[in-house]
Amino acid sequence: MTESIDTRHGVILYLEDVSVSFSGYKALNNLSLAIDKGELRCLIGPNGAGKTTLMDVITGKTRPDRGSVFLGQDINLLQHDEATIARLGIGRKFQKPSVFPKQTVRDNLALAVQGNRSPWEALWYRPSSVDTDRVASLLETVALDSVAHKLAGGLSHGQKQWLEIGMLLAQEPLLLLIDEPVAGMTQQETERTAQLLQSLVPQRSVVVVEHDMVFVRSIARKVSVLHEGAVLMEGSIDEVQSDSQVREVYLGEAC
Ligand SMILES: Nc1ncnc2c1ncn2[C@@H]1O[C@H](COP(=O)(O)OP(=O)(O)OP(=O)(O)O)[C@@H](O)[C@H]1O
C-alpha cells in the first residue's frame, strides 16, 4: 500500500489550516506544517502547545474541525480511520513502551513482522526464511542482537524503547511519529537513541516530539516550534534558540 504514496514533490506530509477545538478551546489553531520526504524533524513547544493533538490528527485519532491533512500529494488522511492510516505507512510510537514482556526480543519482532495476521492464522504461523531475515535485520537496526534471546520484560527502559521502534519498523512505515523517545533514559541510552533515529532517515521520514533540547540539538536539522496550537517558527536549533519570541514562550523553561 505504501508504494502508492506520491512524494514526487518531496513532501511526505502536509497539513494546512488545521484547527481542533475542545469545548471551545483551540488546541490547534490554523496550524500548517509540511514534512519533507526523508527528513528528521523535531517538534518542540511548551506544555499544552498542541503537539500531542497534532500527532492525534495525523494518525486519525482526532478529527479536526477544519483544515486539510495529506499524505504525499493526494492521500487525504481525513478520509481514513486510524487503522487505515497505519496501513498507509504512518507509524506512531507513544512515550511509554509497549512490548510483550513474556516473549523474547526476537519473538516480539517476529510477531510484529507477522503483522496483521488474525489470532487463528498466527497460531499456525511458521516464519518463512524471508521473515527470519527481516527479524535479523531489525535486530541489527535497533542494536539488540546480543539480547535477542532475552525476555522483553527484562530489558532496560532504553532497550524496550528500541525494541518498540524495531516493532514499528517491521510494519515498514514511511513516516514515523515518535513521542519523547529519550524521557527516562540514561545518557548512554540517549546517545544510542540519537544514532538510531538518525539511521532511519532518509529511507523514511521521522517526526520526533521532544522536550530535551540537548537531544534535539544532537539529531535535528530543522525544528518546528509549536505555541498555542500553531507553528510559531521553524529553523535550525541555533535559529530557534536565539529567537526572541521563542525565548519568551519558553520563559521559565529550559531552552
Ligand atoms: N481531549 C481533550 N479535551 C480537552 N482539552 C484537551 C484535550 N486534549 C488536549 N486538550 C487541551 O489542548 C491543549 C493542547 O494539548 P496537547 O496535549 O496537544 O499539548 P502538548 O503540546 O502535547 O502538551 P505536553 O507537552 O504537555 O504533552 C491543552 O491545553 C490541553 O489541555
PDBQT file of the ligand as one rigid body, heavy atoms in Angstrom, charges set to zero:
ROOT
HETATM    1  N1  LIG A 301      -9.376  15.625  24.947  1.00  0.00    +0.000 N 
HETATM    2  C1  LIG A 301      -9.188  16.876  25.366  1.00  0.00    +0.000 A 
HETATM    3  N2  LIG A 301     -10.171  17.563  25.955  1.00  0.00    +0.000 NA
HETATM    4  C2  LIG A 301      -9.997  18.829  26.360  1.00  0.00    +0.000 A 
HETATM    5  N3  LIG A 301      -8.848  19.517  26.207  1.00  0.00    +0.000 NA
HETATM    6  C3  LIG A 301      -7.829  18.877  25.633  1.00  0.00    +0.000 A 
HETATM    7  C4  LIG A 301      -7.928  17.527  25.179  1.00  0.00    +0.000 A 
HETATM    8  N4  LIG A 301      -6.740  17.172  24.634  1.00  0.00    +0.000 NA
HETATM    9  C5  LIG A 301      -5.929  18.241  24.752  1.00  0.00    +0.000 A 
HETATM   10  N5  LIG A 301      -6.581  19.261  25.343  1.00  0.00    +0.000 N 
HETATM   11  C6  LIG A 301      -6.028  20.593  25.604  1.00  0.00    +0.000 C 
HETATM   12  O1  LIG A 301      -5.486  21.062  24.390  1.00  0.00    +0.000 OA
HETATM   13  C7  LIG A 301      -4.262  21.750  24.621  1.00  0.00    +0.000 C 
HETATM   14  C8  LIG A 301      -3.152  21.105  23.810  1.00  0.00    +0.000 C 
HETATM   15  O2  LIG A 301      -2.848  19.839  24.388  1.00  0.00    +0.000 OA
HETATM   16  P1  LIG A 301      -1.716  18.864  23.843  1.00  0.00    +0.000 P 
HETATM   17  O3  LIG A 301      -1.754  17.649  24.714  1.00  0.00    +0.000 OA
HETATM   18  O4  LIG A 301      -1.890  18.667  22.378  1.00  0.00    +0.000 OA
HETATM   19  O5  LIG A 301      -0.407  19.712  24.124  1.00  0.00    +0.000 OA
HETATM   20  P2  LIG A 301       1.123  19.209  24.148  1.00  0.00    +0.000 P 
HETATM   21  O6  LIG A 301       1.898  20.225  23.397  1.00  0.00    +0.000 OA
HETATM   22  O7  LIG A 301       1.206  17.807  23.681  1.00  0.00    +0.000 OA
HETATM   23  O8  LIG A 301       1.476  19.285  25.676  1.00  0.00    +0.000 OA
HETATM   24  P3  LIG A 301       2.530  18.408  26.540  1.00  0.00    +0.000 P 
HETATM   25  O9  LIG A 301       3.898  18.843  26.112  1.00  0.00    +0.000 OA
HETATM   26  O10 LIG A 301       2.219  18.800  27.946  1.00  0.00    +0.000 OA
HETATM   27  O11 LIG A 301       2.234  16.966  26.268  1.00  0.00    +0.000 OA
HETATM   28  C9  LIG A 301      -4.020  21.696  26.129  1.00  0.00    +0.000 C 
HETATM   29  O12 LIG A 301      -4.455  22.906  26.692  1.00  0.00    +0.000 OA
HETATM   30  C10 LIG A 301      -4.870  20.546  26.593  1.00  0.00    +0.000 C 
HETATM   31  O13 LIG A 301      -5.302  20.732  27.913  1.00  0.00    +0.000 OA
ENDROOT
TORSDOF 0
